[in-house]
Amino acid sequence: MTDSKYVIIGAGISGLYTAWSLIDKGTGPSDIKVVAEFLPGDQSTLYTSPWAGGNFSLITSTDERSMKFDKFTYTNLHRIQELLGGPECGLDMLPSTEMFEQELDHAKLDSISQYLKEYRPMTKEEMPEGVVSGVKFLTWNFNCPLFLANFQKHLAAIGVTFERSKIDHISSVFSPSVDAVFNCTGIGAASLGGVKDENVFPTRGQVVVVRAPHIRENRFRWRPDSDTYVIPRPFSDGSIVMGGFFQEGNWSGNTYGYETEDILKRGLELYPEIGKRNELKIIREAAGLRPSRKGGVRIEVEHFDQVNGKDRYIVHNYGASGYGYQSGLGMANEATDMYFEAAK
Ligand SMILES: Cc1cc2nc3c(=O)[nH]c(=O)nc-3n(C[C@H](O)[C@H](O)[C@H](O)COP(=O)(O)OP(=O)(O)OC[C@H]3O[C@@H](n4cnc5c(N)ncnc54)[C@H](O)[C@@H]3O)c2cc1C
C-alpha cells in the first residue's frame, strides 16, 4: 500500500510529533507516510487530539521518565513553533498559575524549576483558602485544532505523505519498502489487530469552550476528587477552554448539561474575572477520551520480521493519556531513538 520507508499509523499529536522527530534525526520527509482513519480537521471520539485543552501543566507523574518527556517537550516546542511560522500557528506562551490542596513532590519541583520560564512558587498570601502549595510560570498553550492543521500542512509541504485509511491489522502496512511502522494510534491501540492492548482504556473529559478574550492566563486548581482548569486558546478570537473531568473507563463522547454547569460553577469560583454565569457566551461543549494505559505510556520497539537480511520493526508510541501535547515530543524522541538504536 506504500513505497515509504517509514509508516506512522495515527495523525494525532503523537503521530505528528513522531514524524517531526524522524525528520529532526535526518530522515527525508518523503520517506515518511502517515496513515490514519482520522486526520486534522476531523472529529471523532476515536481521535482525541482535537479535544485537548491544551497546555503544559503539572498533570504528569513524578517518575523520572515522565519528567524527562515533559522537559524535552517544553524546551523544544519553540523549534516547532518557528517551523510553523510563529505563535499564529496555534502555539503560544502564556502565564499559568497552578494550585494544589496537598504538598507537591520535591523531585518534580526540582525538575520543573530548572527549565520552566518565569517559574516561582506562590507565596502563602497569594494562596486562597484550602490551597497548600502553588506555582506560577510561563507555559505553552495550544489551539489544538489549529495547531494540528498547521502541523500537518507543514509536514505535507516538505514531503510527508498523508493517507486516510483504517488499518485492521498492523502487519498490513508492511509493504516491501517499509523498514518500520510507528504505532501512534492512541485509544485505537485497544482494537488494532496485532496490537489489541488490553491495558489501554479511556479517561473521558468534558470541556466547555467560552468566549472570554480578556482572559490571558491559565489557572488550575487540583483537588483529590475534582480538577478545575481554565486554558486560554491562542489565536482563537478569545476562546477559553474550561474543564474538567477525568472519568476512567468511560467511552462516551456525549456531553451532559449537568457536567457543563458543574464545570462553569467550579471555573467561575476559580476565576471570577471570566464573568457572570448568565452573561457567558458558550461556544461549544465537547467530550474527548484521553488514551490512558495501565502501566503508563508504551514506547517500545518490537521486532516484526526479516526481509532480505534486513530486520523490520514496529515502534509503539501510545498511551499519552492527558499529556500528549506536553509530553509527546519527548515520547516521540525516545521512540525514534529506540528505533535507530535497534536498527543500527
Ligand atoms: C478534555 C481533554 C483535555 C486535554 N487536555 C490536554 C492538555 O491540556 N495538554 C495535553 O498535553 N494533553 C491534553 N489532553 C490529552 C491529549 O489530547 C492526548 O494525550 C493526545 O491527543 C493523544 O494523541 P494521540 O496522537 O496519541 O491520539 P489521537 O489524537 O487519538 O490520534 C490517534 C490517531 O490514530 C488513528 N488511528 C487509531 N487507530 C487506527 C487504525 N486502526 N487505523 C488507522 N488509524 C488509526 C486515529 O485515526 C488518529 O489519527 C487532553 C485530552 C482531553 C480529552
The ligand as an SDF file (V2000), in Angstrom:
LIG
                    3D

 53 58  0  0  0  0  0  0  0  0999 V2000
  -10.6500   17.0600   27.5510 C   0  0  0  0  0  0  0  0  0  0  0  0
   -9.2010   16.8100   27.2680 C   0  0  0  0  0  0  0  0  0  0  0  0
   -8.2550   17.7460   27.6390 C   0  0  0  0  0  0  0  0  0  0  0  0
   -6.9050   17.5060   27.3850 C   0  0  0  0  0  0  0  0  0  0  0  0
   -6.0020   18.4970   27.6960 N   0  0  0  0  0  0  0  0  0  0  0  0
   -4.6790   18.2860   27.4510 C   0  0  0  0  0  0  0  0  0  0  0  0
   -3.7330   19.2940   27.7430 C   0  0  0  0  0  0  0  0  0  0  0  0
   -4.0820   20.3740   28.2270 O   0  0  0  0  0  0  0  0  0  0  0  0
   -2.4230   19.0350   27.4920 N   0  0  0  0  0  0  0  0  0  0  0  0
   -2.0020   17.8420   26.9580 C   0  0  0  0  0  0  0  0  0  0  0  0
   -0.7990   17.6530   26.7510 O   0  0  0  0  0  0  0  0  0  0  0  0
   -2.8970   16.8750   26.6380 N   0  0  0  0  0  0  0  0  0  0  0  0
   -4.2130   17.0670   26.8850 C   0  0  0  0  0  0  0  0  0  0  0  0
   -5.1250   16.0770   26.5860 N   0  0  0  0  0  0  0  0  0  0  0  0
   -4.6190   14.7760   26.1290 C   0  0  0  0  0  0  0  0  0  0  0  0
   -4.2920   14.7690   24.6510 C   0  0  0  0  0  0  0  0  0  0  0  0
   -5.3900   15.2280   23.9200 O   0  0  0  0  0  0  0  0  0  0  0  0
   -3.9330   13.3330   24.2400 C   0  0  0  0  0  0  0  0  0  0  0  0
   -2.8770   12.8350   25.0400 O   0  0  0  0  0  0  0  0  0  0  0  0
   -3.4680   13.2930   22.7900 C   0  0  0  0  0  0  0  0  0  0  0  0
   -4.3840   13.9440   21.9630 O   0  0  0  0  0  0  0  0  0  0  0  0
   -3.2790   11.8640   22.3190 C   0  0  0  0  0  0  0  0  0  0  0  0
   -2.8400   11.9490   20.9950 O   0  0  0  0  0  0  0  0  0  0  0  0
   -2.5760   10.6580   20.1060 P   0  0  0  0  0  0  0  0  0  0  0  0
   -1.9870   11.1410   18.8480 O   0  0  0  0  0  0  0  0  0  0  0  0
   -1.8260    9.6690   20.9260 O   0  0  0  0  0  0  0  0  0  0  0  0
   -4.0310   10.0440   19.8710 O   0  0  0  0  0  0  0  0  0  0  0  0
   -5.1960   10.5740   18.8960 P   0  0  0  0  0  0  0  0  0  0  0  0
   -5.2280   12.0490   18.8300 O   0  0  0  0  0  0  0  0  0  0  0  0
   -6.4470    9.8910   19.3180 O   0  0  0  0  0  0  0  0  0  0  0  0
   -4.7780   10.0580   17.4670 O   0  0  0  0  0  0  0  0  0  0  0  0
   -4.8540    8.7020   17.1350 C   0  0  0  0  0  0  0  0  0  0  0  0
   -4.6770    8.5930   15.6430 C   0  0  0  0  0  0  0  0  0  0  0  0
   -4.5790    7.2070   15.3130 O   0  0  0  0  0  0  0  0  0  0  0  0
   -5.5000    6.9100   14.2870 C   0  0  0  0  0  0  0  0  0  0  0  0
   -5.8840    5.5040   14.3950 N   0  0  0  0  0  0  0  0  0  0  0  0
   -6.1800    4.7970   15.5090 C   0  0  0  0  0  0  0  0  0  0  0  0
   -6.4620    3.5180   15.1950 N   0  0  0  0  0  0  0  0  0  0  0  0
   -6.3320    3.4260   13.8440 C   0  0  0  0  0  0  0  0  0  0  0  0
   -6.4930    2.3670   12.9000 C   0  0  0  0  0  0  0  0  0  0  0  0
   -6.8330    1.1320   13.2820 N   0  0  0  0  0  0  0  0  0  0  0  0
   -6.2990    2.6480   11.5850 N   0  0  0  0  0  0  0  0  0  0  0  0
   -5.9460    3.8870   11.1760 C   0  0  0  0  0  0  0  0  0  0  0  0
   -5.7920    4.9140   12.0250 N   0  0  0  0  0  0  0  0  0  0  0  0
   -5.9720    4.6870   13.3330 C   0  0  0  0  0  0  0  0  0  0  0  0
   -6.6460    7.8690   14.5120 C   0  0  0  0  0  0  0  0  0  0  0  0
   -7.4600    7.9970   13.3560 O   0  0  0  0  0  0  0  0  0  0  0  0
   -5.8520    9.1330   14.8310 C   0  0  0  0  0  0  0  0  0  0  0  0
   -5.3870    9.7350   13.6490 O   0  0  0  0  0  0  0  0  0  0  0  0
   -6.4890   16.3040   26.7810 C   0  0  0  0  0  0  0  0  0  0  0  0
   -7.4550   15.3610   26.3880 C   0  0  0  0  0  0  0  0  0  0  0  0
   -8.7860   15.6080   26.6150 C   0  0  0  0  0  0  0  0  0  0  0  0
   -9.8010   14.6050   26.1560 C   0  0  0  0  0  0  0  0  0  0  0  0
  1  2  1  0
  2  3  1  0
  2 52  2  0
  3  4  2  0
  4  5  1  0
  4 50  1  0
  5  6  2  0
  6  7  1  0
  6 13  1  0
  7  8  2  0
  7  9  1  0
  9 10  1  0
 10 11  2  0
 10 12  1  0
 12 13  2  0
 13 14  1  0
 14 15  1  0
 14 50  1  0
 15 16  1  0
 16 17  1  0
 16 18  1  0
 18 19  1  0
 18 20  1  0
 20 21  1  0
 20 22  1  0
 22 23  1  0
 23 24  1  0
 24 25  2  0
 24 26  1  0
 24 27  1  0
 27 28  1  0
 28 29  2  0
 28 30  1  0
 28 31  1  0
 31 32  1  0
 32 33  1  0
 33 34  1  0
 33 48  1  0
 34 35  1  0
 35 36  1  0
 35 46  1  0
 36 37  1  0
 36 45  1  0
 37 38  2  0
 38 39  1  0
 39 40  1  0
 39 45  2  0
 40 41  1  0
 40 42  2  0
 42 43  1  0
 43 44  2  0
 44 45  1  0
 46 47  1  0
 46 48  1  0
 48 49  1  0
 50 51  2  0
 51 52  1  0
 52 53  1  0
M  END
$$$$
